[in-house]
Structure formats: structure tokens, C-alpha cells
């Protein structure tokens, strides 16, 4: 089975859905932020604070190429797809699924999350602007799943049905 890359804005449930999907498919899941933290020995928020966002984006670009490309689910950071080279790499090496969640839901999830450096002190308008600046990058995907109002199980089931219709090598 080709790698499945989950993309989308912060707070859309990529990590949660990725774990559920990987368990269902009986494959490992790699969370890009966790992978980078393990590789560097630093939390993402510390990297942002000490080296800045551009340095972190370089780590993402390098790290995604270190992960397996078969029989795996990879959850990306919200900014990883912004770089054209990253989107191209994911599309050439797997199935890219954009998890779309309404901004009001995202804002509620993020407003007190201290582990998201770009959201910590951001207003709803700031987050909306950031999302809109990334929207086209997210839409460069194999398919999109709307997650608002759906349970983890509903999203996972819908994704599996969509994966069965793609050229993933996956069959249940």
C-alpha cells in the first residue's frame, strides 16, 4: 500500500485521525511533529522560539524524506504542504488526504493550546488569514474529507471507502 499523507490546517484532527486510520489498516503511523521532536531532541514550540519558523520548515522538508513510503500513515504539520516541493513529493509517493474542518471548530480547539506556536496568541482573524493563505496548498491533494460534525470513526470509515477507490494498493 502506498503511503497515506494526512494534511490540513492545525486543529483538524490529523494526529487523532491518523492514529485511528493506522490502527484500522494495521500499519504504523508517523506524526511529523513527533518525528522532528525525536530527531532534534526539542519540542516544536522550542524550535520555533529558538530557530524560527523557516528553520522548522526546512526540518519538515528534510524529515518527510526520511520516512517509509509503503504501508504507512503520515500525519503532516499544518505548514508542510505550503512548500511546493513537499506537495510534489507527497503526491508522487503516496495518497494525500486533506482533512477539512470549519474554522469556527478549529478556533475553539486551538484557543488554549500552548503547543501550537503559530496559534498561541493569534486572533480568529489571524488564523483565518493563515488558513486562507494555505488553502490552495491543502487543496492540492488526492481527495478531501470534511470532518466537521463527524466522529473519528465516521471520518476513518469515509477515508477507507475513498482509499479503496484510489490506486493505493489497499483493499479490505
CNS distance restraints for C-alpha pairs under 8 A (distance, minus, plus):
assign (resid   1 and name CA) (resid  70 and name CA) 5.49 0.50 0.50
assign (resid   1 and name CA) (resid  71 and name CA) 4.98 0.50 0.50
assign (resid   1 and name CA) (resid  72 and name CA) 7.83 0.50 0.50
assign (resid   1 and name CA) (resid 168 and name CA) 5.43 0.50 0.50
assign (resid   1 and name CA) (resid 169 and name CA) 4.42 0.50 0.50
assign (resid   1 and name CA) (resid 170 and name CA) 5.44 0.50 0.50
assign (resid   2 and name CA) (resid  69 and name CA) 6.26 0.50 0.50
assign (resid   2 and name CA) (resid  70 and name CA) 4.70 0.50 0.50
assign (resid   2 and name CA) (resid  71 and name CA) 6.07 0.50 0.50
assign (resid   2 and name CA) (resid  72 and name CA) 7.43 0.50 0.50
assign (resid   2 and name CA) (resid  93 and name CA) 7.05 0.50 0.50
assign (resid   2 and name CA) (resid  94 and name CA) 5.00 0.50 0.50
assign (resid   2 and name CA) (resid  95 and name CA) 6.81 0.50 0.50
assign (resid   2 and name CA) (resid 168 and name CA) 5.23 0.50 0.50
assign (resid   2 and name CA) (resid 169 and name CA) 6.50 0.50 0.50
assign (resid   2 and name CA) (resid 170 and name CA) 8.00 0.50 0.50
assign (resid   3 and name CA) (resid  68 and name CA) 7.59 0.50 0.50
assign (resid   3 and name CA) (resid  69 and name CA) 4.84 0.50 0.50
assign (resid   3 and name CA) (resid  70 and name CA) 4.89 0.50 0.50
assign (resid   3 and name CA) (resid  71 and name CA) 5.87 0.50 0.50
assign (resid   3 and name CA) (resid  72 and name CA) 5.04 0.50 0.50
assign (resid   3 and name CA) (resid  73 and name CA) 5.87 0.50 0.50
assign (resid   3 and name CA) (resid  74 and name CA) 7.17 0.50 0.50
assign (resid   3 and name CA) (resid  93 and name CA) 6.85 0.50 0.50
assign (resid   3 and name CA) (resid  94 and name CA) 4.59 0.50 0.50
assign (resid   3 and name CA) (resid  95 and name CA) 6.28 0.50 0.50
assign (resid   4 and name CA) (resid  72 and name CA) 6.39 0.50 0.50
assign (resid   4 and name CA) (resid  73 and name CA) 4.78 0.50 0.50
assign (resid   4 and name CA) (resid  74 and name CA) 6.07 0.50 0.50
assign (resid   4 and name CA) (resid  94 and name CA) 5.66 0.50 0.50
assign (resid   4 and name CA) (resid  95 and name CA) 4.86 0.50 0.50
assign (resid   4 and name CA) (resid  96 and name CA) 6.03 0.50 0.50
assign (resid   4 and name CA) (resid  97 and name CA) 7.26 0.50 0.50
assign (resid   5 and name CA) (resid  73 and name CA) 6.05 0.50 0.50
assign (resid   5 and name CA) (resid  74 and name CA) 4.80 0.50 0.50
assign (resid   5 and name CA) (resid  75 and name CA) 5.87 0.50 0.50
assign (resid   5 and name CA) (resid  76 and name CA) 6.90 0.50 0.50
assign (resid   5 and name CA) (resid  90 and name CA) 6.94 0.50 0.50
assign (resid   5 and name CA) (resid  94 and name CA) 6.90 0.50 0.50
assign (resid   5 and name CA) (resid  95 and name CA) 6.07 0.50 0.50
assign (resid   5 and name CA) (resid  96 and name CA) 4.75 0.50 0.50
assign (resid   5 and name CA) (resid  97 and name CA) 6.08 0.50 0.50
assign (resid   6 and name CA) (resid  14 and name CA) 6.02 0.50 0.50
assign (resid   6 and name CA) (resid  18 and name CA) 7.06 0.50 0.50
assign (resid   6 and name CA) (resid  73 and name CA) 7.55 0.50 0.50
assign (resid   6 and name CA) (resid  74 and name CA) 6.23 0.50 0.50
assign (resid   6 and name CA) (resid  75 and name CA) 4.85 0.50 0.50
assign (resid   6 and name CA) (resid  76 and name CA) 6.06 0.50 0.50
assign (resid   6 and name CA) (resid  96 and name CA) 6.07 0.50 0.50
assign (resid   6 and name CA) (resid  97 and name CA) 4.96 0.50 0.50
assign (resid   6 and name CA) (resid  98 and name CA) 6.07 0.50 0.50
assign (resid   6 and name CA) (resid  99 and name CA) 6.88 0.50 0.50
assign (resid   7 and name CA) (resid  14 and name CA) 6.78 0.50 0.50
assign (resid   7 and name CA) (resid  75 and name CA) 6.64 0.50 0.50
assign (resid   7 and name CA) (resid  76 and name CA) 5.59 0.50 0.50
assign (resid   7 and name CA) (resid  77 and name CA) 7.23 0.50 0.50
assign (resid   7 and name CA) (resid  78 and name CA) 6.64 0.50 0.50
assign (resid   7 and name CA) (resid  81 and name CA) 7.21 0.50 0.50
assign (resid   7 and name CA) (resid  96 and name CA) 7.02 0.50 0.50
assign (resid   7 and name CA) (resid  97 and name CA) 6.01 0.50 0.50
assign (resid   7 and name CA) (resid  98 and name CA) 4.80 0.50 0.50
assign (resid   7 and name CA) (resid  99 and name CA) 6.11 0.50 0.50
assign (resid   7 and name CA) (resid 138 and name CA) 6.66 0.50 0.50
assign (resid   8 and name CA) (resid  12 and name CA) 6.41 0.50 0.50
assign (resid   8 and name CA) (resid  14 and name CA) 7.19 0.50 0.50
assign (resid   8 and name CA) (resid  76 and name CA) 7.97 0.50 0.50
assign (resid   8 and name CA) (resid  77 and name CA) 7.90 0.50 0.50
assign (resid   8 and name CA) (resid  78 and name CA) 5.59 0.50 0.50
assign (resid   8 and name CA) (resid  98 and name CA) 5.30 0.50 0.50
assign (resid   8 and name CA) (resid  99 and name CA) 5.14 0.50 0.50
assign (resid   8 and name CA) (resid 100 and name CA) 6.29 0.50 0.50
assign (resid   8 and name CA) (resid 138 and name CA) 5.97 0.50 0.50
assign (resid   9 and name CA) (resid  77 and name CA) 7.95 0.50 0.50
assign (resid   9 and name CA) (resid  78 and name CA) 4.65 0.50 0.50
assign (resid   9 and name CA) (resid  79 and name CA) 7.55 0.50 0.50
assign (resid   9 and name CA) (resid  99 and name CA) 7.89 0.50 0.50
assign (resid   9 and name CA) (resid 100 and name CA) 7.61 0.50 0.50
assign (resid   9 and name CA) (resid 131 and name CA) 6.62 0.50 0.50
assign (resid  10 and name CA) (resid  77 and name CA) 7.23 0.50 0.50
assign (resid  10 and name CA) (resid  78 and name CA) 5.06 0.50 0.50
assign (resid  10 and name CA) (resid 106 and name CA) 7.47 0.50 0.50
assign (resid  10 and name CA) (resid 110 and name CA) 7.99 0.50 0.50
assign (resid  11 and name CA) (resid 106 and name CA) 5.31 0.50 0.50
assign (resid  11 and name CA) (resid 107 and name CA) 8.00 0.50 0.50
assign (resid  11 and name CA) (resid 109 and name CA) 6.19 0.50 0.50
assign (resid  11 and name CA) (resid 110 and name CA) 6.35 0.50 0.50
assign (resid  12 and name CA) (resid  99 and name CA) 6.34 0.50 0.50
assign (resid  12 and name CA) (resid 100 and name CA) 6.55 0.50 0.50
assign (resid  12 and name CA) (resid 101 and name CA) 5.51 0.50 0.50
assign (resid  12 and name CA) (resid 106 and name CA) 6.45 0.50 0.50
assign (resid  12 and name CA) (resid 147 and name CA) 7.57 0.50 0.50
assign (resid  13 and name CA) (resid  17 and name CA) 5.76 0.50 0.50
assign (resid  13 and name CA) (resid  99 and name CA) 7.66 0.50 0.50
assign (resid  14 and name CA) (resid  18 and name CA) 5.66 0.50 0.50
assign (resid  14 and name CA) (resid  75 and name CA) 5.77 0.50 0.50
assign (resid  14 and name CA) (resid  76 and name CA) 7.45 0.50 0.50
assign (resid  14 and name CA) (resid  99 and name CA) 7.03 0.50 0.50
assign (resid  15 and name CA) (resid  19 and name CA) 6.22 0.50 0.50
assign (resid  15 and name CA) (resid  31 and name CA) 6.57 0.50 0.50
assign (resid  15 and name CA) (resid  75 and name CA) 5.90 0.50 0.50
assign (resid  16 and name CA) (resid  20 and name CA) 6.44 0.50 0.50
assign (resid  16 and name CA) (resid 152 and name CA) 7.65 0.50 0.50
assign (resid  17 and name CA) (resid  21 and name CA) 5.97 0.50 0.50
assign (resid  17 and name CA) (resid 152 and name CA) 6.14 0.50 0.50
assign (resid  17 and name CA) (resid 155 and name CA) 7.45 0.50 0.50
assign (resid  17 and name CA) (resid 156 and name CA) 6.71 0.50 0.50
assign (resid  18 and name CA) (resid  22 and name CA) 5.98 0.50 0.50
assign (resid  18 and name CA) (resid  29 and name CA) 6.61 0.50 0.50
assign (resid  18 and name CA) (resid  73 and name CA) 6.37 0.50 0.50
assign (resid  18 and name CA) (resid  74 and name CA) 7.12 0.50 0.50
assign (resid  18 and name CA) (resid  75 and name CA) 6.12 0.50 0.50
assign (resid  19 and name CA) (resid  23 and name CA) 6.13 0.50 0.50
assign (resid  19 and name CA) (resid  29 and name CA) 6.22 0.50 0.50
assign (resid  20 and name CA) (resid  24 and name CA) 6.22 0.50 0.50
assign (resid  20 and name CA) (resid 152 and name CA) 7.35 0.50 0.50
assign (resid  20 and name CA) (resid 153 and name CA) 7.72 0.50 0.50
assign (resid  20 and name CA) (resid 156 and name CA) 6.89 0.50 0.50
assign (resid  21 and name CA) (resid  25 and name CA) 6.09 0.50 0.50
assign (resid  21 and name CA) (resid  73 and name CA) 7.57 0.50 0.50
assign (resid  21 and name CA) (resid 156 and name CA) 5.73 0.50 0.50
assign (resid  22 and name CA) (resid  26 and name CA) 5.68 0.50 0.50
assign (resid  22 and name CA) (resid  27 and name CA) 5.09 0.50 0.50
assign (resid  22 and name CA) (resid  28 and name CA) 5.88 0.50 0.50
assign (resid  22 and name CA) (resid  29 and name CA) 5.72 0.50 0.50
assign (resid  22 and name CA) (resid  72 and name CA) 7.20 0.50 0.50
assign (resid  22 and name CA) (resid  73 and name CA) 5.92 0.50 0.50
assign (resid  23 and name CA) (resid  27 and name CA) 6.52 0.50 0.50
assign (resid  23 and name CA) (resid  28 and name CA) 7.66 0.50 0.50
assign (resid  27 and name CA) (resid  71 and name CA) 5.72 0.50 0.50
assign (resid  27 and name CA) (resid  72 and name CA) 5.39 0.50 0.50
assign (resid  27 and name CA) (resid  73 and name CA) 7.10 0.50 0.50
assign (resid  28 and name CA) (resid  71 and name CA) 7.40 0.50 0.50
assign (resid  28 and name CA) (resid  72 and name CA) 5.30 0.50 0.50
assign (resid  28 and name CA) (resid  73 and name CA) 6.41 0.50 0.50
assign (resid  29 and name CA) (resid  72 and name CA) 5.85 0.50 0.50
assign (resid  29 and name CA) (resid  73 and name CA) 4.65 0.50 0.50
assign (resid  29 and name CA) (resid  74 and name CA) 5.68 0.50 0.50
assign (resid  29 and name CA) (resid  75 and name CA) 7.48 0.50 0.50
assign (resid  30 and name CA) (resid  34 and name CA) 7.71 0.50 0.50
assign (resid  30 and name CA) (resid  35 and name CA) 6.89 0.50 0.50
assign (resid  30 and name CA) (resid  67 and name CA) 7.87 0.50 0.50
assign (resid  30 and name CA) (resid  72 and name CA) 7.59 0.50 0.50
assign (resid  30 and name CA) (resid  73 and name CA) 6.33 0.50 0.50
assign (resid  30 and name CA) (resid  74 and name CA) 4.78 0.50 0.50
assign (resid  30 and name CA) (resid  75 and name CA) 6.22 0.50 0.50
assign (resid  31 and name CA) (resid  35 and name CA) 6.02 0.50 0.50
assign (resid  31 and name CA) (resid  74 and name CA) 5.88 0.50 0.50
assign (resid  31 and name CA) (resid  75 and name CA) 4.76 0.50 0.50
assign (resid  31 and name CA) (resid  76 and name CA) 6.40 0.50 0.50
assign (resid  32 and name CA) (resid  36 and name CA) 6.08 0.50 0.50
assign (resid  32 and name CA) (resid  60 and name CA) 7.17 0.50 0.50
assign (resid  32 and name CA) (resid  63 and name CA) 7.52 0.50 0.50
assign (resid  32 and name CA) (resid  64 and name CA) 7.25 0.50 0.50
assign (resid  32 and name CA) (resid  74 and name CA) 7.11 0.50 0.50
assign (resid  32 and name CA) (resid  75 and name CA) 6.04 0.50 0.50
assign (resid  32 and name CA) (resid  76 and name CA) 5.22 0.50 0.50
assign (resid  32 and name CA) (resid  77 and name CA) 6.19 0.50 0.50
assign (resid  33 and name CA) (resid  37 and name CA) 6.14 0.50 0.50
assign (resid  33 and name CA) (resid  44 and name CA) 6.55 0.50 0.50
assign (resid  33 and name CA) (resid  76 and name CA) 7.41 0.50 0.50
assign (resid  33 and name CA) (resid  77 and name CA) 6.34 0.50 0.50
assign (resid  34 and name CA) (resid  38 and name CA) 6.15 0.50 0.50
assign (resid  35 and name CA) (resid  39 and name CA) 6.12 0.50 0.50
assign (resid  35 and name CA) (resid  63 and name CA) 7.72 0.50 0.50
assign (resid  36 and name CA) (resid  40 and name CA) 5.98 0.50 0.50
assign (resid  36 and name CA) (resid  42 and name CA) 7.96 0.50 0.50
assign (resid  36 and name CA) (resid  44 and name CA) 7.54 0.50 0.50
assign (resid  36 and name CA) (resid  59 and name CA) 7.16 0.50 0.50
assign (resid  36 and name CA) (resid  60 and name CA) 7.33 0.50 0.50
assign (resid  36 and name CA) (resid  63 and name CA) 6.91 0.50 0.50
assign (resid  37 and name CA) (resid  41 and name CA) 5.39 0.50 0.50
assign (resid  37 and name CA) (resid  42 and name CA) 5.02 0.50 0.50
assign (resid  37 and name CA) (resid  43 and name CA) 5.10 0.50 0.50
assign (resid  37 and name CA) (resid  44 and name CA) 6.25 0.50 0.50
assign (resid  38 and name CA) (resid  42 and name CA) 7.22 0.50 0.50
assign (resid  42 and name CA) (resid  46 and name CA) 6.22 0.50 0.50
assign (resid  42 and name CA) (resid  47 and name CA) 6.49 0.50 0.50
assign (resid  43 and name CA) (resid  47 and name CA) 6.43 0.50 0.50
assign (resid  44 and name CA) (resid  48 and name CA) 6.25 0.50 0.50
assign (resid  44 and name CA) (resid  56 and name CA) 7.82 0.50 0.50
assign (resid  44 and name CA) (resid 115 and name CA) 7.73 0.50 0.50
assign (resid  45 and name CA) (resid  49 and name CA) 6.16 0.50 0.50
assign (resid  45 and name CA) (resid 115 and name CA) 6.14 0.50 0.50
assign (resid  45 and name CA) (resid 116 and name CA) 6.65 0.50 0.50
assign (resid  45 and name CA) (resid 117 and name CA) 5.50 0.50 0.50
assign (resid  46 and name CA) (resid  50 and name CA) 5.94 0.50 0.50
assign (resid  47 and name CA) (resid  51 and name CA) 5.44 0.50 0.50
assign (resid  47 and name CA) (resid  52 and name CA) 6.53 0.50 0.50
assign (resid  47 and name CA) (resid  53 and name CA) 7.90 0.50 0.50
assign (resid  47 and name CA) (resid  55 and name CA) 7.93 0.50 0.50
assign (resid  47 and name CA) (resid  56 and name CA) 6.53 0.50 0.50
assign (resid  48 and name CA) (resid  52 and name CA) 4.29 0.50 0.50
assign (resid  48 and name CA) (resid  53 and name CA) 5.26 0.50 0.50
assign (resid  48 and name CA) (resid  55 and name CA) 7.80 0.50 0.50
assign (resid  48 and name CA) (resid  56 and name CA) 6.50 0.50 0.50
assign (resid  48 and name CA) (resid 117 and name CA) 6.95 0.50 0.50
assign (resid  51 and name CA) (resid  55 and name CA) 5.87 0.50 0.50
assign (resid  51 and name CA) (resid  56 and name CA) 7.36 0.50 0.50
assign (resid  52 and name CA) (resid  56 and name CA) 6.53 0.50 0.50
assign (resid  53 and name CA) (resid  57 and name CA) 6.14 0.50 0.50
assign (resid  54 and name CA) (resid  58 and name CA) 6.27 0.50 0.50
assign (resid  55 and name CA) (resid  59 and name CA) 6.43 0.50 0.50
assign (resid  56 and name CA) (resid  60 and name CA) 6.33 0.50 0.50
assign (resid  57 and name CA) (resid  61 and name CA) 6.28 0.50 0.50
assign (resid  57 and name CA) (resid  79 and name CA) 7.49 0.50 0.50
assign (resid  57 and name CA) (resid  80 and name CA) 6.77 0.50 0.50
assign (resid  58 and name CA) (resid  62 and name CA) 6.24 0.50 0.50
assign (resid  59 and name CA) (resid  63 and name CA) 5.82 0.50 0.50
assign (resid  60 and name CA) (resid  64 and name CA) 6.03 0.50 0.50
assign (resid  60 and name CA) (resid  80 and name CA) 6.46 0.50 0.50
assign (resid  61 and name CA) (resid  65 and name CA) 7.04 0.50 0.50
assign (resid  61 and name CA) (resid  80 and name CA) 7.28 0.50 0.50
assign (resid  61 and name CA) (resid  86 and name CA) 6.36 0.50 0.50
assign (resid  62 and name CA) (resid  66 and name CA) 7.03 0.50 0.50
assign (resid  63 and name CA) (resid  67 and name CA) 7.04 0.50 0.50
assign (resid  68 and name CA) (resid  72 and name CA) 6.92 0.50 0.50
assign (resid  69 and name CA) (resid  93 and name CA) 6.50 0.50 0.50
assign (resid  69 and name CA) (resid  94 and name CA) 7.01 0.50 0.50
assign (resid  76 and name CA) (resid  80 and name CA) 6.36 0.50 0.50
assign (resid  79 and name CA) (resid 134 and name CA) 7.68 0.50 0.50
assign (resid  80 and name CA) (resid  86 and name CA) 6.67 0.50 0.50
assign (resid  81 and name CA) (resid  86 and name CA) 5.78 0.50 0.50
assign (resid  81 and name CA) (resid  87 and name CA) 5.26 0.50 0.50
assign (resid  81 and name CA) (resid 137 and name CA) 5.81 0.50 0.50
assign (resid  81 and name CA) (resid 138 and name CA) 6.45 0.50 0.50
assign (resid  82 and name CA) (resid  86 and name CA) 7.56 0.50 0.50
assign (resid  82 and name CA) (resid  87 and name CA) 7.48 0.50 0.50
assign (resid  82 and name CA) (resid 134 and name CA) 6.19 0.50 0.50
assign (resid  82 and name CA) (resid 137 and name CA) 5.45 0.50 0.50
assign (resid  82 and name CA) (resid 138 and name CA) 7.72 0.50 0.50
assign (resid  83 and name CA) (resid  87 and name CA) 6.61 0.50 0.50
assign (resid  84 and name CA) (resid  88 and name CA) 6.11 0.50 0.50
assign (resid  84 and name CA) (resid 137 and name CA) 7.86 0.50 0.50
assign (resid  85 and name CA) (resid  89 and name CA) 6.07 0.50 0.50
assign (resid  86 and name CA) (resid  90 and name CA) 6.19 0.50 0.50
assign (resid  87 and name CA) (resid  91 and name CA) 6.11 0.50 0.50
assign (resid  87 and name CA) (resid 137 and name CA) 7.58 0.50 0.50
assign (resid  87 and name CA) (resid 140 and name CA) 7.25 0.50 0.50
assign (resid  88 and name CA) (resid  92 and name CA) 6.04 0.50 0.50
assign (resid  89 and name CA) (resid  93 and name CA) 6.10 0.50 0.50
assign (resid  90 and name CA) (resid  94 and name CA) 5.66 0.50 0.50
assign (resid  90 and name CA) (resid  95 and name CA) 7.17 0.50 0.50
assign (resid  90 and name CA) (resid  96 and name CA) 6.53 0.50 0.50
assign (resid  91 and name CA) (resid  95 and name CA) 6.26 0.50 0.50
assign (resid  91 and name CA) (resid  96 and name CA) 6.26 0.50 0.50
assign (resid  91 and name CA) (resid 141 and name CA) 7.15 0.50 0.50
assign (resid  91 and name CA) (resid 142 and name CA) 7.44 0.50 0.50
assign (resid  94 and name CA) (resid 168 and name CA) 7.54 0.50 0.50
assign (resid  95 and name CA) (resid 141 and name CA) 7.70 0.50 0.50
assign (resid  95 and name CA) (resid 142 and name CA) 5.82 0.50 0.50
assign (resid  95 and name CA) (resid 168 and name CA) 6.98 0.50 0.50
assign (resid  96 and name CA) (resid 141 and name CA) 4.99 0.50 0.50
assign (resid  96 and name CA) (resid 142 and name CA) 5.00 0.50 0.50
assign (resid  96 and name CA) (resid 143 and name CA) 6.83 0.50 0.50
assign (resid  97 and name CA) (resid 141 and name CA) 5.96 0.50 0.50
assign (resid  97 and name CA) (resid 142 and name CA) 5.93 0.50 0.50
assign (resid  97 and name CA) (resid 143 and name CA) 5.30 0.50 0.50
assign (resid  97 and name CA) (resid 144 and name CA) 5.59 0.50 0.50
assign (resid  97 and name CA) (resid 145 and name CA) 7.13 0.50 0.50
assign (resid  98 and name CA) (resid 138 and name CA) 6.00 0.50 0.50
assign (resid  98 and name CA) (resid 139 and name CA) 6.79 0.50 0.50
assign (resid  98 and name CA) (resid 141 and name CA) 6.31 0.50 0.50
assign (resid  98 and name CA) (resid 142 and name CA) 7.93 0.50 0.50
assign (resid  98 and name CA) (resid 143 and name CA) 6.39 0.50 0.50
assign (resid  98 and name CA) (resid 144 and name CA) 4.56 0.50 0.50
assign (resid  98 and name CA) (resid 145 and name CA) 6.22 0.50 0.50
assign (resid  99 and name CA) (resid 144 and name CA) 5.98 0.50 0.50
assign (resid  99 and name CA) (resid 145 and name CA) 5.14 0.50 0.50
assign (resid  99 and name CA) (resid 146 and name CA) 6.09 0.50 0.50
assign (resid  99 and name CA) (resid 147 and name CA) 6.49 0.50 0.50
assign (resid 100 and name CA) (resid 144 and name CA) 6.87 0.50 0.50
assign (resid 100 and name CA) (resid 145 and name CA) 6.05 0.50 0.50
assign (resid 100 and name CA) (resid 146 and name CA) 4.77 0.50 0.50
assign (resid 100 and name CA) (resid 147 and name CA) 5.91 0.50 0.50
assign (resid 100 and name CA) (resid 148 and name CA) 7.51 0.50 0.50
assign (resid 101 and name CA) (resid 105 and name CA) 6.84 0.50 0.50
assign (resid 101 and name CA) (resid 106 and name CA) 6.72 0.50 0.50
assign (resid 101 and name CA) (resid 146 and name CA) 6.06 0.50 0.50
assign (resid 101 and name CA) (resid 147 and name CA) 5.34 0.50 0.50
assign (resid 101 and name CA) (resid 148 and name CA) 5.04 0.50 0.50
assign (resid 102 and name CA) (resid 106 and name CA) 6.46 0.50 0.50
assign (resid 102 and name CA) (resid 148 and name CA) 6.10 0.50 0.50
assign (resid 103 and name CA) (resid 107 and name CA) 5.97 0.50 0.50
assign (resid 103 and name CA) (resid 128 and name CA) 7.08 0.50 0.50
assign (resid 104 and name CA) (resid 108 and name CA) 6.38 0.50 0.50
assign (resid 105 and name CA) (resid 109 and name CA) 6.35 0.50 0.50
assign (resid 105 and name CA) (resid 148 and name CA) 7.44 0.50 0.50
assign (resid 106 and name CA) (resid 110 and name CA) 6.12 0.50 0.50
assign (resid 107 and name CA) (resid 111 and name CA) 5.86 0.50 0.50
assign (resid 107 and name CA) (resid 124 and name CA) 6.52 0.50 0.50
assign (resid 107 and name CA) (resid 127 and name CA) 7.66 0.50 0.50
assign (resid 109 and name CA) (resid 113 and name CA) 7.42 0.50 0.50
assign (resid 110 and name CA) (resid 116 and name CA) 7.80 0.50 0.50
assign (resid 110 and name CA) (resid 119 and name CA) 6.65 0.50 0.50
assign (resid 110 and name CA) (resid 120 and name CA) 7.64 0.50 0.50
assign (resid 111 and name CA) (resid 119 and name CA) 7.32 0.50 0.50
assign (resid 111 and name CA) (resid 120 and name CA) 6.96 0.50 0.50
assign (resid 112 and name CA) (resid 120 and name CA) 7.08 0.50 0.50
assign (resid 113 and name CA) (resid 119 and name CA) 7.75 0.50 0.50
assign (resid 113 and name CA) (resid 120 and name CA) 6.54 0.50 0.50
assign (resid 114 and name CA) (resid 120 and name CA) 5.77 0.50 0.50
assign (resid 115 and name CA) (resid 120 and name CA) 7.65 0.50 0.50
assign (resid 116 and name CA) (resid 120 and name CA) 5.94 0.50 0.50
assign (resid 118 and name CA) (resid 122 and name CA) 7.00 0.50 0.50
assign (resid 119 and name CA) (resid 123 and name CA) 8.00 0.50 0.50
assign (resid 119 and name CA) (resid 127 and name CA) 6.98 0.50 0.50
assign (resid 122 and name CA) (resid 126 and name CA) 5.56 0.50 0.50
assign (resid 122 and name CA) (resid 127 and name CA) 6.30 0.50 0.50
assign (resid 123 and name CA) (resid 127 and name CA) 6.31 0.50 0.50
assign (resid 124 and name CA) (resid 128 and name CA) 6.06 0.50 0.50
assign (resid 125 and name CA) (resid 129 and name CA) 6.12 0.50 0.50
assign (resid 126 and name CA) (resid 130 and name CA) 6.20 0.50 0.50
assign (resid 127 and name CA) (resid 131 and name CA) 6.01 0.50 0.50
assign (resid 128 and name CA) (resid 132 and name CA) 6.10 0.50 0.50
assign (resid 129 and name CA) (resid 133 and name CA) 6.17 0.50 0.50
assign (resid 130 and name CA) (resid 134 and name CA) 6.49 0.50 0.50
assign (resid 131 and name CA) (resid 135 and name CA) 5.93 0.50 0.50
assign (resid 132 and name CA) (resid 136 and name CA) 7.82 0.50 0.50
assign (resid 134 and name CA) (resid 138 and name CA) 6.39 0.50 0.50
assign (resid 135 and name CA) (resid 139 and name CA) 6.21 0.50 0.50
assign (resid 136 and name CA) (resid 140 and name CA) 6.53 0.50 0.50
assign (resid 139 and name CA) (resid 144 and name CA) 7.46 0.50 0.50
assign (resid 145 and name CA) (resid 155 and name CA) 7.41 0.50 0.50
assign (resid 145 and name CA) (resid 158 and name CA) 7.73 0.50 0.50
assign (resid 145 and name CA) (resid 159 and name CA) 7.15 0.50 0.50
assign (resid 147 and name CA) (resid 151 and name CA) 7.85 0.50 0.50
assign (resid 147 and name CA) (resid 155 and name CA) 6.30 0.50 0.50
assign (resid 150 and name CA) (resid 154 and name CA) 5.85 0.50 0.50
assign (resid 150 and name CA) (resid 155 and name CA) 6.33 0.50 0.50
assign (resid 151 and name CA) (resid 155 and name CA) 6.29 0.50 0.50
assign (resid 152 and name CA) (resid 156 and name CA) 6.10 0.50 0.50
assign (resid 153 and name CA) (resid 157 and name CA) 6.03 0.50 0.50
assign (resid 154 and name CA) (resid 158 and name CA) 6.14 0.50 0.50
assign (resid 155 and name CA) (resid 159 and name CA) 6.09 0.50 0.50
assign (resid 156 and name CA) (resid 160 and name CA) 6.20 0.50 0.50
assign (resid 157 and name CA) (resid 161 and name CA) 6.31 0.50 0.50
assign (resid 158 and name CA) (resid 162 and name CA) 6.27 0.50 0.50
assign (resid 159 and name CA) (resid 163 and name CA) 6.01 0.50 0.50
assign (resid 160 and name CA) (resid 164 and name CA) 6.18 0.50 0.50
assign (resid 161 and name CA) (resid 165 and name CA) 6.83 0.50 0.50
assign (resid 162 and name CA) (resid 166 and name CA) 6.65 0.50 0.50
assign (resid 163 and name CA) (resid 167 and name CA) 7.67 0.50 0.50
assign (resid 163 and name CA) (resid 168 and name CA) 6.61 0.50 0.50
assign (resid 163 and name CA) (resid 170 and name CA) 6.93 0.50 0.50
assign (resid 164 and name CA) (resid 168 and name CA) 7.35 0.50 0.50
assign (resid 164 and name CA) (resid 170 and name CA) 6.07 0.50 0.50
assign (resid 164 and name CA) (resid 171 and name CA) 5.93 0.50 0.50
assign (resid 164 and name CA) (resid 172 and name CA) 7.89 0.50 0.50
